[in-house]
Amino acid sequence: MTLPHDLQHFPNGALILTSDSVKATFYLVGGDSVEELGSIEHPREKSSDAEGERFSTDGTRVIGLEPEKKEQERLHQFVHDVATQTEAYVREHNIPHIHLVLPTEVEREFSKKLPPEIHAKIGKTIHADVMKESVLDIVKRVVAHLGIGA
C-alpha cells in the first residue's frame, strides 16, 4: 500500500509490530509504502464445565491445568512466537528500526525474549491496543509519537 506523503518518514525502513494478547501483526514500512508481512494468532481456549477434566485408567477423576495456568502458558507461547518471528523478519529484511504498539504486559514479556542485538533496534514503544485500527492509522500514530509528523 502506498503511504500518503505526510507519512513517508521511514527512508531506511522499519518494522511496526502491533499486538494485543491474542494476535500480533507485522508491518514493513519504508519509503512510500507499507506492507503487512504476516501475523501470529494464539486464540484463547473456550472454557466449558469440564475444562481440564480427565480420568485415569482406574476411572478416578484427574484435575488438569487450572484455566489461569493454561492462559499463562498460552500467553507465554504467543509472546515467544512473536519474538521469534520479529527476529526472523529483522534479519530477513535487514530492518534497522522496530516500533512497538502493544499493551504494557505483552511488551514487558516480549522485550525479555529478544536477543540484545534485536532489542537494541527498538525505537518507539506505544502502549495501546490498535488491533482494530487501519494500518494507515497505526502508521500515523507511530509518526506522531516519533515527533516527525507534519
N, C-alpha and C positions, 0 to 999 in steps of 0.2 A: 504494500500500500504506500502510496506517495504521501509524504508529510506536507502539510501546509508550510509555507516559507517561514512563518514565525516559530515553528517547532524544529527547524533544521539546525540544531545546536550540538550535533554529535559527529564531528568530522572524522574522528578516529574510531567510531563505533562504540557501542555499549550494549550490555545485556541488561534488560529490565526484567526482574523476577517479581511477579505478583503471586500472592498466595493467601489462602486462609488456612484452616487446619485440615482441610479435606482435599483441596485441589491447588495446584501450582501451574502457572503458565509462564513460559519463557518467550521474551520478545527480543529480537536483534534490531537495534535502531542504529542507523548510520547514514550520513549524507542526507539524502532527501527521502529515505524510505524506512519503513518499519515492517518487519515480518514476524509472524508467530513461528517459533522454532518447534514448539511442541508443548505438551502438558503432561502432568502426572496427577492421577487421582486415586485416592485411597478412601472409598466411602466408609462411613460408619456402618457397623453391622446393625441390622434391625433386631431389637430385643423381643423376646417372647417370654411367656410364663415359664417355659422350660429352658431358658437361656442357661447354658453351661451345664445342663444336667446330663449325666452319663450313668451307665450302670456297669458294674464289674461283672466278671464271668459268673459269680455266685448270685447275681441278681440284686446285690445291695447298691444303693444309690451312691454315686461318687460326685461330689461337687466339683465343677470345672473352675476355670478362672472367673474371678469376680468381674462384673461388667466394667468397673473402673480400671481394673488392671488390663483388661482386653483393650480398652480405649487408649491407655498409656502405651501399650505395645504397638497398636496401630499407628498412633501419632509418632512414636519413635521411628518406626519403619518408614513412614511417609517422609519425615524430615531427613532421614538417612538417604532415601532415594532422591529427594530434591537436591541435596548437597552433592551427591554423586553425579547427577545429571548436569548440575551447574558447572562442576569441574570439567566434565566432558565437553560442554558447549564452549567454555572459555578456552580450552586447549584446541579444540577443533577449528574455531573461528578466530583464534588469536585475539581475543577480546581484552582490551586494556582496562575497561571500567565496568563495574556491576552496580546497579541501583536496585534497592530492595523496597518493595511496597507490600508489607505484610504485618500481621498482628505481632505485638511485642513477644508473647510467649513462643510463637513459632520462630521469630528472629533469634531469640536467645539460644534455642537449641540448634538452629541451623548454623549459626556462627561457630559453635563448638565443633561442628562436623567438618568444616572446611580446612584444607591444608593451608598453612601460613601464607604461601605464595598466592593462593587464590583469595584468601581473606583480605590480603593487602590491596586487592583491586576494588574492594567495596568503596563506593563513593558516598552516595546519599542513601540513608535509610529513612523511610517514611512508615510510621506505624499506623496502618489503616487497612481496612478490608475493601478492596476495589474490584473484587471478582465479578461484579455485575456491571462495571463501567466499561465503556468502549475503550479500545486501545488508544484512540486519539486523546480521550480524557485522561488516561493514565500518563501518556507522554506529557501532556500539558501540566499535570500535577508534578511530575519529576522536574520539568524545566523550571517551573515556578519555585520549587524547593531548592533548586541549584542556584537560583537568583540570576538566571540568564534570560528570562522571558522578556518579551517586548513591553 
